[in-house]
Amino acid sequence: MSHQGDSGQRMLLEFRAREAWNQRDYAGAQKLAEQWAALSLSDGEEEGWWNASFLAAECLRRQGHMHESREVAETLEAHRLTRGSAALRARVLTLRAFALQGSGDLTAAVQVARRAVTELLTEPDHNALAIEAENALIAALAESGSLEDAWHECLVLADLLQRDPDNKYAGQSYWAIGNVAFLLKRIPEGVSYHQLAAKTLSPTNDLDLWARFNRGSADFRLAAGVIEPETLECIERAELASSIVGGTERDRVELKLIRAQWLVLTGQFDTAVEQLTTIIDQKHLLAVHTAAQAHFLLGQALSARGVDADAISNLELSEELFLQSGAEDRASMATALLQSITEPQG
């Protein structure tokens, strides 16, 4: 094939890969991006190979294949083009941070996301990249329990959004800030930021993102102990949207976990135990800290039913998994509940 023919084939593969991405066919987009990367590599087109590989890594992450996404990101990070550009380094580091968070390696996710943010301090014109990097850092800090640090980054992010209110990540950013506010028991601020997110995000424009927002809003409301009709409405909207868009098996299990948390917090322990047992049977699909949360909730529900031996074993495993993922504050919650069961009450 002529060079011109190869160029045309690369352009076609790129177009089809990006079209599949826009249609949220992440498996199809990944396959096309990998073909585009292979052809670019054979033609010595480094920039094409870089862009195709980055898209493939994003597709892997969207499918829940966090380890594979991280591996591609690490390959990109070592590449000559990445080393020569602060903006490219920040993009790859942000991708790595999200993948590390998704696999439950929270300590590393925080470190890598901080590096991404630091890279962008030297590139003041890259506000959009800074917003995405801050989102990765805030998510990792919040998951690891470093809430005051996360709130500090939220204030930085809010300032970035004031400078770029039409940024494509604005809705997700308001969502992230609201999450941290809820975790810090800043309930009015959490509600306010989630309302801003709901106004910015639209089920018409992106039903999958709308489903994930409602799932996330419910998750953080529950973590803050906000057991109100609006919380249940978020869960139900997420379940309805997810039933339409499908999503990955991991998405479905995570949504079941949020419903289970609602059941525990509203005292529906029998139903919660049944649901949590099926979730734990599929915990290989979940990040380490998410699996830890499932065991914690099951321990909580079993304890409320008076099944202390099983409650203790689940809480011990929860504590171990939280520590393994770097979520020490959440591990201490499991420890406290364990002590309340095993130590005689004075």
N, C-alpha and C positions, 0 to 999 in steps of 0.2 A: 504494500500500500504506500502511496506517495505521502510525503510530509503533509501536503494540503489535505489529503484524505484522512490522515491521523488527526489533524487539527479539527476537522469537521466532526469526526467521531467523538473526540474529547468534548467538544461543545455540545453535542447531542446528549452525551452521558451526563454532563453537568446539568443541562436543562431538565432532563428526566429525573435526575436525583433531587434537584431542588423542588421540582413539581411534586414529587412523591412526599418530600418533607412538608411542603405546604398543605398537602392532603392528609398529613399525620400518618402516612404509611411508612413508619420508621424502619420496618424490616426491609421493605422494598427500596427505600432511600439508601439504606446502609449497603445493600447489595450493589446498587448502581454506583454509589460513591466509591466502593472498593474497586469496581471495574474501571472507573474514571482514574483512580489513583494508580492502578497497575499500568494503564495505558500511558499516563503522564510520566511514570517512572521509566518505562521503556523508551519513551521519546526524549528523556532528559529534561522534561518540563517540571522544574522544581516547584514553582509557584502553584501550578495545577495540582501536583502531588500533595502539597501542603494543604491546600483548600479542601481537596477531596478527602484527605485523611482526617482533617478536623471535623468535617461533616459526618463522616463515618463514626467518629468517636461520640459526637453529639447524639447520633441515632442509637448507638449502643446504650448510652446513658438513659435515653428516653424509654428504651425497652427494659430497663432495669438491670442491664448487664454492666454493673459498676466496675468490676475488676478489669474487664476487657476494655472499657472506655478509658480507665486510668492508664492501662498499658499503652494504648495508642497515644494518649496525651504525653506520656513520658518519652515516647519515641520522638514526638514532635518537639518537645522541649529541648532535646539534645541536637536538633537539626540546625544547620548553619543559618538558615533564614530566621529562625526564632531567636537565636543568639544575637543576631544583628538588629533586633527591633524590640524596644520596650513594649510597644503595643501588642505585638505578637506574643511576647513572653507573658504579658498579663492575661491575654485570652486563654492561652494554654494552661496557665496556673489556675485561672478561675474554673476551667473545665475539670482540671485535676481535683480541685478542692470540692466541687460538687460530687464528683465520683467517690472521693474518699469519705465524704459525709454519708453518701448513699450506701456505702458498704460498712459504715459504723466505725471508721477509724477517725474519730472526732479530733483527737490531738493533732494528728497530721493535717487534717482538713483546715484547722485554724491556722497552723503554721504556713501552709501553702497559700491560703486566701490572703493572709497578711502580706506575703511576698507579692501577690498580684496587686494589692492596693498600693504597696510601696513603689512598685514599678511605675504606676500611673501618676505618682507625685512628680515624676520627671516629665510627664506628658500632659500638661494642663489642658490641651485641646481635646483630650479623649474623655469627655464627660460621660458619654454613654457607656464606655468600657468601665469607667470608675463606678458607675451605678451598678453594673452587673457584678463587679468584683466585691463591692460592699455587700450586696445581697448574699454572695457566697460566704463572706466572713461572718455576717450576722447570723445566718442559718447555722453555721458550725459552732459559733459561740453559744447560741441559744440552746442547741441540742446538747452541748457539753455542760450546760449549767452556769456558764460565765455570764450571768445576766447583766451585771452592771457594765461590763466591757461591751456587751452586745448593745446596750442602750446608748452608750457613748457613740458607737458606730451608727446607730439609728439616727442620731442627731446630725452626724456628718452626711448620711444619706438624705435626710430631709432637706438639708441645705443644697445638696446636688440637684434634688428634684425641683427646688424653687428656681434654679437656673435653667432647668430643662423640663418644664411641666408636661410637654408632649412626648417625652421619652417612651419608647415602646415597653419599657419595663416599669412604668410608673405604677400601674395597678398592682403588679407583683411586689413592688417596693413598699407601697402603703400597707399591703398585706403583711409583709415581713415586719415592718415597724409595729403594726398592731399586735402581731404575735408576741413580740418581746414585751410590749406594754401589758398584755394579759398575764404573761409569766411573772412580771414584777408587781402584779396586783394593781396596776394602774388601769383599772377597769374602764373609766370614762374615756381615757385616751385610746385604749384598745378598741372600744366600740367605735370611736370617731374615725380612727385610721382604717378599720375594716369597712366602715361605711364609705369612706373615700375610695377604697379598693373596689367595692361593689359598684360604685358609680362609674369607675374607669373601665372595669372589666365588663364584658357583655356575653351572655349565652349565645347571642346571634353571631357575634364575631368569632368566638372560640369556645365551643361548648365543653371541650376537654379541660381547658384552663378554668372555666367557670365551675366545673365539677370539682377540680382540685382545690380551688379557692374555698368553696363551701365546706369541703372536707377539712381543709386546713383551719378555717375559721372555727368550725365545730371543735376540732382537736384542741386548739389553744383556749377556747372558752371553757372547755371541760377541765383543762389543766389548771385554769384559774378558779375553778369551782363555780362557774357561771352556769347554773342549771335552770335555764329559763326557756319558755316556748321558742324564742328566737334561735336558741342553740339547736333544739330538735328540728326546727325548720331548716337550718343549715345542713344537718345530717340528711334529712329527707330530700332536699334539693340535690345534694351530692349523689345520693343513691339513684335518684331519677335520671340525672344527667349521665351518670356512669353506665346505667342500663342501656342508654342510647348509644354512647360513644364506645362502649366496650372497655378499652384500656387493657393493661397487662394483668396477668394473674396476681402479680405483686400489688398493683393498685387495688384490686378487689379485696385482697386479704387485709390491706391497711385500712380500707374503708370499714370492713367488718370489725376491725379492732376498735375503731372510733365508736361504732354502734355498741360494742361490748362495754366500752368505758362508760357510755351513757347508762347502760343497764346497771353497772356496778354502782355508779353514783346516785342512781334513783332507786336503789334497793331491790332490783329485780335479779337476785343472786342466782337462782336456779337457771334461768335463761342465760345469764351471763356465763356461768360455768360451762354450759353446753356449747355456747358460741366460742368461748376462749379455748376450749379443748380442740375444736376443729381448726382454729387459727394456729395453735402450737404444733399441730400435725403438719402444718405447712410453713413452719418458721424458717426453713432453709431458703425461702424466697425473700426473707426480710433482712434488713440491716441489723447488726448485733444489738444496738440500743433499742430498736423497735421490738425485737424478739424479747428483750429484757422487760419491756413494758407489758407484753402479753403475759409473761410469767408473774409479774408483779400484780397485775389485775386479777389473775386467776388465784394467786395467793390471798389477795384481799377478799375475793368472793368466797373462797373456801373457808377462810377464817370466820367470816360473818355467818356461815352455815354451821360452824363448830367442827369442821373437819381439819383439825389443827395439824396432824401429821403431814397431810398432803399440802396444806397451806405453807408449812415450814419449808418443805423441799422446793416448792416453787419460788418462794421468796429468797431462799439461799441461791438458787440458780439465777434469779433476777439480779441479786446483788453482784454475783460473779460476772454476769454479762455486762451490767452497767459499768463496772470497774474496767473490764476488758476494753470497752469502747471509749473510755475516758470520761464518762458521765458520772463524776464522783458525787455530785450533789444528789443525783437521782439514786445512786447506790445507797446513800445515807438514809433515804426514805425507806428503802427496803430493810435496811438494818434496824431502823426505829420500829417498823411494824413487826419485824422478827422478835425484837426485844419485848414488845408489848404482849406477844403470844407466849414466849418461852420463860419470861421472868415473872415470878409471882407478884401480884399487885399488892403494894403496901397500903 
